[in-house]
Amino acid sequence: MEPRRPMEPRRPIERSRLSVRRRLAIRGGRARACAVALGAVLTLTTACSFGPPDPDVAGEPPNLPTPSASASASGGEREVAVTVLAKGLEVPWGMAFLPDGSALVTERDTARILQVGPDSDADGLKVAEVQRLSEVTTGGDGGLLGIAVSPKYQTDQTVYIYYSTPNDNRVAKLKLKGKPQPILTGIPHSRDADGGQVAFGPDGQLYVTTGDGTTGTQAPDPKSLGGKILRITTAGKPAPGNPVKNSPVWSSGHRNVQGIAWDSGKRMYATESGQKVTGELNLIQKGKNYGWPRVDGEGTDPKFTNPLVSWPAAESSCSGVAVLERMIATACLQGRRLWMVEVTGNGTMIGQPQELLKDEYGRLRALAAAPDGSFWVTTSNQEEGGEPAPDDDRIIRLVFSDGGAGRS
């Protein structure tokens, strides 16, 4: 579990350092929607255009609550419309989208899989419990964590999950409402820095992120599954083309990776949290060692790969990561904000990272690019270190002007 720091009193949005123009307060218990002018806080280039999703993840859009106003560009700036889609959740950890545009969301501590959308009611998107998994052991950073939808879901109806047991962490496949079938077991389980993300890459293989735990000895050990990013087949076997034949390890030297995503150039990005000094956003490359526990943030040893960008741990400790065209976003727990990083066509960072939603919604965890081009982000305030608001935990939708959903 990443280090905690005292929570500052949450400020109302109208007093935020962001320039907020409140267009509409939806009455009758519905979630509030507002348009946030990014201004100096987040300036995107006029060439930034998110475009439609890839065919393999595109689906029918859910019936979303309408944001307060259409976002528009002015003077080269971008606005983002912010809408609360769902509320009353308990530590939503993983998020993946079904072909109909609805999302499957895991709750770490309740071991529930929820379906959010596509239908809505007066309170936002409908949230339905799909199932509660008795196989899951919760506690600390462990529980029901990552979830991924099979690229062939329309024919195989299969999802993949990462969860904790008393003795290990496991990856399993299941058909919703069915019994999990483990495909990879023996991943080290720890109360802290427990990892737990799963996602399908552009190559069709399943990537799994694992935590190093608390000792710092597992991340550099090629024989341990801890502190790694793994690449496996849907049967749980090491994928062809891995750095070492018959090993599932894709990269090593990780403290605690909880978010992975790819850009249109098939470059892979991952967050790193739980380090003592810094939080990181890494560009993940085959067979590279990212330095933990020898390096925390930037280093000088050529044996280790430096992060694309790093921040002080108190401003980051990020979990989810998502990509829209050339914008990489991370959702931060301790930092209680989104960090936005713009990259060139070859993955080099442009300018300086910019922050969004700082202190507006508390701790932020899961982050995903929805099929309609928006971002969905979850809060994580119903846990140690959080200061839950009456509606927490929530799922929030961000629609950027002149890009993806809501393009004018």
C-alpha positions as CSV (number, residue, x, y, z in Angstrom):
1,M,0.0,0.0,0.0
2,E,1.4,3.4,-1.0
3,P,2.4,5.8,1.8
4,R,-0.4,8.0,3.1
5,R,-0.4,11.6,4.0
6,P,-3.0,13.6,5.8
7,M,-5.9,14.8,3.7
8,E,-6.5,18.5,3.4
9,P,-10.1,19.7,3.7
10,R,-11.8,19.2,0.4
11,R,-12.6,22.5,-1.3
12,P,-15.8,23.1,-3.2
13,I,-15.2,23.2,-7.0
14,E,-16.1,26.9,-7.2
15,R,-13.0,27.6,-5.1
16,S,-10.6,25.5,-7.1
17,R,-7.5,26.8,-8.6
18,L,-9.1,25.7,-11.9
19,S,-11.2,28.2,-13.6
20,V,-14.7,26.8,-13.3
21,R,-17.8,28.0,-15.1
22,R,-20.7,26.2,-13.5
23,R,-23.3,25.8,-16.3
24,L,-25.9,23.6,-14.7
25,A,-26.6,21.9,-11.4
26,I,-28.8,18.9,-12.1
27,R,-31.5,18.7,-9.5
28,G,-33.5,15.8,-8.3
29,G,-30.5,13.9,-7.0
30,R,-28.8,13.7,-10.3
31,A,-25.0,14.1,-10.6
32,R,-23.7,17.6,-11.0
33,A,-22.1,18.5,-14.3
34,C,-19.7,21.4,-15.0
35,A,-17.4,22.6,-17.7
36,V,-13.8,23.2,-16.6
37,A,-11.8,25.7,-18.5
38,L,-8.2,24.4,-18.5
39,G,-6.5,27.7,-19.1
40,A,-2.9,27.7,-17.9
41,V,-3.5,24.5,-15.9
42,L,-3.9,22.3,-19.0
43,T,-3.1,23.6,-22.5
44,L,-3.3,21.2,-25.4
45,T,-2.1,21.9,-28.9
46,T,-4.7,22.8,-31.5
47,A,-3.6,19.6,-33.4
48,C,-4.8,17.4,-30.6
49,S,-7.8,15.3,-32.0
50,F,-8.7,12.1,-30.4
51,G,-10.7,10.5,-33.2
52,P,-12.7,7.3,-33.1
53,P,-11.6,4.2,-31.2
54,D,-10.0,1.3,-32.8
55,P,-12.6,-1.2,-34.3
56,D,-11.7,-3.9,-31.8
57,V,-12.8,-1.8,-28.8
58,A,-15.5,0.2,-30.4
59,G,-19.0,-0.4,-29.2
60,E,-22.4,1.3,-29.0
61,P,-22.1,4.3,-26.7
62,P,-24.0,4.1,-23.4
63,N,-26.9,6.4,-22.7
64,L,-24.8,9.0,-20.8
65,P,-26.0,11.9,-18.7
66,T,-25.7,15.1,-20.8
67,P,-22.8,17.3,-19.8
68,S,-23.6,20.9,-18.9
69,A,-22.5,22.4,-22.2
70,S,-20.7,21.5,-25.3
71,A,-17.0,22.1,-24.8
72,S,-15.3,24.4,-27.2
73,A,-11.8,25.6,-28.0
74,S,-10.9,29.2,-27.5
75,G,-7.5,30.8,-28.1
76,G,-5.8,27.5,-28.5
77,E,-7.0,26.2,-25.1
78,R,-9.2,23.2,-24.5
79,E,-12.1,22.7,-22.1
80,V,-13.2,19.5,-20.5
81,A,-16.8,18.7,-19.5
82,V,-16.9,16.8,-16.2
83,T,-19.9,14.6,-15.4
84,V,-20.4,12.2,-12.5
85,L,-21.8,9.0,-14.0
86,A,-22.2,6.8,-10.9
87,K,-21.9,7.1,-7.2
88,G,-22.1,5.0,-4.0
89,L,-19.4,2.5,-5.0
90,E,-16.7,1.0,-2.7
91,V,-13.1,1.3,-3.8
92,P,-13.7,0.7,-7.5
93,W,-10.4,-0.7,-8.7
94,G,-10.5,-2.1,-12.3
95,M,-12.6,-1.0,-15.3
96,A,-13.0,-2.5,-18.7
97,F,-15.6,-1.9,-21.4
98,L,-18.0,-4.4,-23.0
99,P,-19.0,-4.2,-26.7
100,D,-22.3,-2.4,-25.8
101,G,-20.3,0.5,-24.3
102,S,-21.1,-0.3,-20.7
103,A,-18.3,-0.9,-18.2
104,L,-17.4,-3.8,-16.0
105,V,-16.0,-2.4,-12.7
106,T,-14.4,-4.4,-9.9
107,E,-14.6,-3.4,-6.2
108,R,-11.4,-4.4,-4.4
109,D,-12.9,-4.8,-0.9
110,T,-16.3,-6.2,-1.7
111,A,-15.1,-8.6,-4.4
112,R,-18.0,-7.5,-6.6
113,I,-18.1,-7.1,-10.3
114,L,-20.5,-4.3,-11.3
115,Q,-21.9,-3.4,-14.7
116,V,-22.2,0.4,-15.2
117,G,-24.5,1.4,-18.0
118,P,-25.5,1.4,-20.8
119,D,-28.9,2.4,-19.5
120,S,-29.4,5.4,-17.2
121,D,-31.9,6.7,-14.7
122,A,-32.3,10.0,-12.7
123,D,-29.1,9.4,-10.8
124,G,-26.8,8.7,-13.8
125,L,-25.9,5.4,-15.3
126,K,-27.5,2.3,-13.9
127,V,-25.2,0.2,-11.7
128,A,-26.0,-3.5,-11.3
129,E,-24.1,-6.2,-9.4
130,V,-23.1,-8.9,-11.8
131,Q,-21.6,-11.2,-9.2
132,R,-19.6,-11.4,-5.9
133,L,-16.6,-13.7,-5.9
134,S,-16.2,-15.9,-2.9
135,E,-12.8,-17.0,-4.1
136,V,-11.3,-13.5,-3.3
137,T,-9.5,-12.7,-0.1
138,T,-9.5,-9.0,0.7
139,G,-7.2,-6.9,3.0
140,G,-4.7,-4.1,2.4
141,D,-4.0,-3.7,-1.2
142,G,-5.3,-7.2,-2.0
143,G,-8.7,-8.2,-3.2
144,L,-10.5,-8.1,-6.5
145,L,-8.3,-5.9,-8.7
146,G,-7.8,-5.8,-12.5
147,I,-10.3,-6.8,-15.1
148,A,-10.0,-7.2,-18.9
149,V,-12.6,-8.0,-21.5
150,S,-11.6,-10.6,-24.2
151,P,-11.0,-9.0,-27.6
152,K,-13.3,-11.9,-28.8
153,Y,-16.0,-11.2,-26.2
154,Q,-18.9,-11.3,-28.7
155,T,-18.1,-14.9,-29.4
156,D,-16.3,-16.2,-26.3
157,Q,-18.2,-14.1,-23.6
158,T,-15.0,-14.2,-21.5
159,V,-13.4,-11.7,-19.1
160,Y,-10.1,-12.0,-17.2
161,I,-9.6,-10.9,-13.6
162,Y,-6.7,-10.5,-11.1
163,Y,-7.5,-11.4,-7.5
164,S,-5.9,-12.3,-4.2
165,T,-6.2,-15.5,-2.2
166,P,-4.7,-16.3,1.3
167,N,-1.6,-17.6,-0.4
168,D,-1.1,-15.8,-3.7
169,N,-2.5,-13.6,-6.4
170,R,-4.1,-15.2,-9.5
171,V,-5.3,-14.4,-13.0
172,A,-8.4,-16.2,-13.9
173,K,-10.9,-16.3,-16.8
174,L,-14.6,-16.5,-16.4
175,K,-17.9,-16.0,-18.1
176,L,-19.9,-13.5,-16.1
177,K,-21.9,-15.1,-13.3
178,G,-19.7,-18.2,-13.7
179,K,-16.9,-19.7,-11.6
180,P,-13.4,-18.3,-12.2
181,Q,-10.9,-20.7,-13.8
182,P,-7.3,-19.8,-12.8
183,I,-4.8,-19.6,-15.6
184,L,-1.9,-18.2,-13.7
185,T,-1.2,-18.7,-10.0
186,G,1.7,-18.2,-7.6
187,I,2.0,-14.5,-8.0
188,P,3.4,-13.1,-4.7
189,H,0.7,-11.6,-2.5
190,S,1.4,-8.8,-0.1
191,R,-0.7,-6.4,2.0
192,D,1.2,-3.6,0.4
193,A,2.3,-3.0,-3.3
194,D,0.2,-5.9,-4.5
195,G,-0.1,-4.8,-8.2
196,G,-2.9,-6.3,-10.0
197,Q,-3.7,-4.9,-13.5
198,V,-4.6,-7.0,-16.5
199,A,-5.1,-5.7,-20.1
200,F,-4.9,-7.0,-23.6
201,G,-2.2,-5.4,-25.7
202,P,-2.4,-4.6,-29.5
203,D,-0.7,-8.0,-30.1
204,G,-3.7,-9.8,-28.6
205,Q,-1.6,-11.1,-25.6
206,L,-2.7,-10.6,-22.0
207,Y,-0.4,-8.3,-19.9
208,V,-0.4,-8.7,-16.1
209,T,1.2,-6.3,-13.6
210,T,2.5,-7.5,-10.3
211,G,3.7,-5.8,-7.1
212,D,7.0,-6.3,-5.5
213,G,5.5,-6.4,-2.0
214,T,7.5,-4.9,0.8
215,T,11.0,-6.5,0.6
216,G,12.4,-5.2,-2.6
217,T,13.9,-8.5,-3.5
218,Q,11.4,-9.8,-6.0
219,A,11.5,-7.1,-8.6
220,P,15.0,-7.9,-9.9
221,D,14.7,-11.7,-9.5
222,P,14.0,-13.3,-12.9
223,K,12.6,-16.3,-11.2
224,S,10.0,-14.4,-9.2
225,L,6.7,-13.2,-10.7
226,G,6.7,-10.2,-8.3
227,G,7.6,-6.7,-9.3
228,K,7.1,-7.5,-13.0
229,I,5.0,-6.9,-16.1
230,L,4.1,-10.3,-17.5
231,R,3.0,-11.2,-21.0
232,I,0.9,-14.4,-21.3
233,T,-1.5,-16.2,-23.6
234,T,-5.2,-16.6,-22.7
235,A,-4.3,-20.0,-21.5
236,G,-1.8,-18.5,-19.0
237,K,1.3,-19.7,-20.7
238,P,4.4,-17.5,-21.5
239,A,3.5,-15.7,-24.8
240,P,5.7,-16.3,-27.9
241,G,8.3,-13.6,-28.4
242,N,8.9,-12.9,-24.7
243,P,12.5,-11.8,-23.7
244,V,13.2,-15.2,-22.2
245,K,11.7,-18.3,-23.7
246,N,9.3,-20.1,-21.4
247,S,9.2,-17.1,-19.0
248,P,6.1,-14.9,-18.7
249,V,8.3,-11.9,-17.8
250,W,8.1,-8.9,-20.2
251,S,9.8,-6.3,-18.0
252,S,11.2,-6.2,-14.4
253,G,12.4,-3.9,-11.7
254,H,8.9,-2.6,-10.8
255,R,7.7,-1.5,-7.4
256,N,4.0,-1.6,-8.0
257,V,2.4,-1.2,-11.4
258,Q,-1.4,-0.6,-11.3
259,G,-2.0,0.9,-14.7
260,I,-1.0,0.0,-18.3
261,A,-2.1,1.4,-21.7
262,W,-1.0,1.6,-25.3
263,D,-1.0,4.5,-27.8
264,S,-1.7,4.3,-31.5
265,G,1.9,3.5,-32.2
266,K,1.6,0.4,-30.0
267,R,3.9,1.9,-27.3
268,M,3.1,0.7,-23.8
269,Y,2.9,3.1,-20.8
270,A,2.7,2.1,-17.1
271,T,2.4,3.9,-13.8
272,E,4.7,3.1,-10.9
273,S,3.6,3.8,-7.3
274,G,4.6,2.9,-3.8
275,Q,8.2,4.1,-4.1
276,K,9.6,6.2,-1.2
277,V,10.6,9.3,-3.2
278,T,8.8,9.4,-6.6
279,G,5.9,8.2,-8.6
280,E,6.6,7.4,-12.3
281,L,5.2,7.1,-15.7
282,N,7.2,4.7,-17.7
283,L,7.5,3.8,-21.4
284,I,7.7,0.0,-21.2
285,Q,10.1,-1.8,-23.5
286,K,10.7,-5.5,-24.0
287,G,13.1,-7.0,-21.5
288,K,14.0,-3.7,-19.8
289,N,14.7,-3.4,-16.0
290,Y,13.2,-0.3,-14.5
291,G,15.4,-0.2,-11.5
292,W,13.5,-1.0,-8.3
293,P,14.8,-1.3,-5.6
294,R,18.2,0.1,-6.8
295,V,16.7,3.2,-8.3
296,D,13.8,5.4,-7.2
297,G,13.0,7.8,-10.1
298,E,15.8,9.1,-12.3
299,G,19.1,7.2,-12.1
300,T,22.5,7.1,-13.8
301,D,23.1,3.4,-14.1
302,P,22.8,2.3,-17.8
303,K,21.5,-1.1,-16.7
304,F,18.2,0.5,-15.7
305,T,15.7,2.4,-17.7
306,N,14.7,5.8,-16.5
307,P,11.0,6.9,-16.4
308,L,9.5,9.0,-19.1
309,V,8.5,11.4,-16.3
310,S,8.5,11.3,-12.5
311,W,6.9,13.4,-9.7
312,P,7.3,13.6,-6.0
313,A,5.4,10.7,-4.4
314,A,3.1,13.1,-2.5
315,E,2.0,14.6,-5.8
316,S,1.5,11.3,-7.6
317,S,1.5,7.6,-6.5
318,C,-0.6,7.1,-9.6
319,S,-2.7,4.0,-10.4
320,G,-4.6,4.1,-13.6
321,V,-3.3,5.2,-17.0
322,A,-5.1,5.9,-20.2
323,V,-4.2,7.2,-23.7
324,L,-6.1,9.4,-26.1
325,E,-4.0,10.0,-29.3
326,R,-0.9,11.7,-28.0
327,M,-2.1,12.5,-24.5
328,I,-1.2,10.1,-21.7
329,A,-3.1,10.6,-18.4
330,T,-2.5,9.1,-15.0
331,A,-4.9,9.0,-12.0
332,C,-3.2,9.6,-8.7
333,L,-4.0,8.4,-5.2
334,Q,-1.7,10.5,-3.0
335,G,-1.6,13.3,-5.5
336,R,-5.4,13.4,-5.8
337,R,-5.2,14.7,-9.4
338,L,-4.8,13.6,-13.0
339,W,-1.4,14.2,-14.6
340,M,-1.6,14.9,-18.3
341,V,1.5,14.2,-20.5
342,E,1.6,15.0,-24.2
343,V,4.0,13.0,-26.4
344,T,5.3,13.2,-29.9
345,G,4.7,10.5,-32.6
346,N,7.8,8.6,-31.4
347,G,6.8,8.7,-27.7
348,T,9.0,11.7,-26.6
349,M,7.4,14.0,-24.0
350,I,6.4,17.5,-25.2
351,G,6.6,20.4,-22.7
352,Q,5.8,19.8,-19.1
353,P,3.1,17.6,-17.5
354,Q,0.0,19.5,-16.6
355,E,-2.4,18.7,-13.8
356,L,-6.2,18.4,-13.7
357,L,-8.9,17.9,-11.0
358,K,-6.4,18.6,-8.2
359,D,-8.1,18.1,-4.9
360,E,-11.5,18.2,-6.5
361,Y,-12.6,14.5,-6.0
362,G,-10.0,13.2,-3.6
363,R,-8.0,10.0,-4.4
364,L,-8.2,8.9,-8.0
365,R,-7.6,5.3,-9.0
366,A,-8.9,3.6,-12.1
367,L,-8.7,5.4,-15.4
368,A,-9.8,4.2,-18.9
369,A,-10.4,5.6,-22.3
370,A,-14.0,4.7,-23.1
371,P,-15.1,3.6,-26.6
372,D,-16.7,7.0,-27.3
373,G,-13.3,8.8,-26.8
374,S,-14.0,10.1,-23.3
375,F,-12.0,9.3,-20.1
376,W,-13.7,7.5,-17.2
377,V,-12.0,7.8,-13.8
378,T,-12.9,6.4,-10.4
379,T,-12.4,7.9,-6.9
380,S,-10.9,5.7,-4.2
381,N,-11.9,7.5,-1.0
382,Q,-13.7,4.6,0.8
383,E,-10.3,3.3,2.0
384,E,-7.5,4.1,4.4
385,G,-6.2,7.6,3.6
386,G,-9.4,8.7,2.0
387,E,-11.9,11.3,3.1
388,P,-15.1,10.1,1.5
389,A,-17.8,12.6,0.4
390,P,-21.4,11.6,0.7
391,D,-21.5,10.3,-2.9
392,D,-18.2,8.4,-2.8
393,D,-16.9,6.4,-4.4
394,R,-17.8,7.8,-7.8
395,I,-17.1,7.3,-11.5
396,I,-16.4,10.6,-13.4
397,R,-16.5,11.2,-17.1
398,L,-14.2,13.7,-18.8
399,V,-15.0,14.9,-22.3
400,F,-12.3,17.1,-23.9
401,S,-13.2,19.8,-26.4
402,D,-12.3,19.1,-30.1
403,G,-11.5,15.5,-29.4
404,G,-13.4,12.2,-29.3
405,A,-16.7,12.4,-27.5
406,G,-18.4,15.8,-27.5
407,R,-16.3,17.1,-30.5
408,S,-18.0,20.3,-31.8
